[in-house]
């Protein structure tokens, strides 16, 4: 009998992050080059501090007429919610629905 689906079974490995002090333009270029719509944001200690999406850049920067090369990626990071890699996939879904 197969085991339960765990968070690690649906996670993506080898993820690259954008630095909190890098620009939104840098983040957008990384998203383009990596063919992704979201990136983790890492602080100076290379630890996760938040996430940024292509929609964040468009709505909170470009749509406001702000030059994305003048805004640091870390300025758009929100609260971080995480879950253990061994957590059951239903717990992952529940956490995502909550936040």
N, C-alpha and C positions, 0 to 999 in steps of 0.2 A: 504494500500500500504506500503510495507516494505521500511525502510529508506536506505540511501546509506551505502555501506560498508565503515567503518572507519578504521584507522590504528589500533585502540585498538581491533578491531574484529579479526585481524590477528597477533597480538602480543602474545608473550609467557610470562606468568607471572611467578614469583618465580625464576627468573634467578639468578644464582650464578656467581660471578666474581672472577677472579684471581687477586691477588694483583700485583701492578706494580713492587714490589721488590721481588716477588716470582720468582722462576726459570722457564725456559721453560719446564724443566722436570716436575715440579709441574703442570704446565698448561696442559701438555700432559696427565698426570695421571688424572687430573680433567675431561678432555674431554673424556677419556676412561670410567671413572666411571659414568659420566653423560650421556654417549652415545651421545655426540654432537661433531661437527666439528669446532665450534667457541665459543669463550668466550669473554665477555666484560672484560676490564682491568680497575681496580679501583685504584685510588691513595690513599695516606695515609688518606685523608678525606672521603674515601669511595664513592667518586664521579667518574663517568665515565670519563676515560681519553683516551680510545681507544678500539680497538678490536684486537683479535689475532685468527688466524685460524690454523688448523692442517697443512695446506699447507705452511703457513708462517714459522712454525717450521721446516718443512722438507727442504724447499728450502733455507731459509736464515740462517739456523743453521746446521742441520745434513748433508746436501749436501756439505757444506763448510768444513766439518770435525771438527766442533766445538762441544764441549761437552755441551748438553742442560742444564746440572745442573750448569753450570758456567755463564749462560746468564739470565739476568732479563727479565721478560715478557714485562715490560714497554719499553725496548729498541727496540722492534719491532712494537710498536703501531704507527698507522698512524693518519691522520687527522680524527676527529670525525664529522660525519654529522648526524643530528637528525631531527625528525619531530614530531609535536604535535600529541598526541594520538587521537585527534578529527579530524585530517586531513582526507580528502577523500582518499580512497585506490589508486585512479589514481595518486594523488599527491605523494604518497609513491613510486609507481612504477617509476614515473618521476624522483624523487630524486635519487633512486637507479640506474637508467639508467645513470644519469648524473655523478655519482660518483662511 
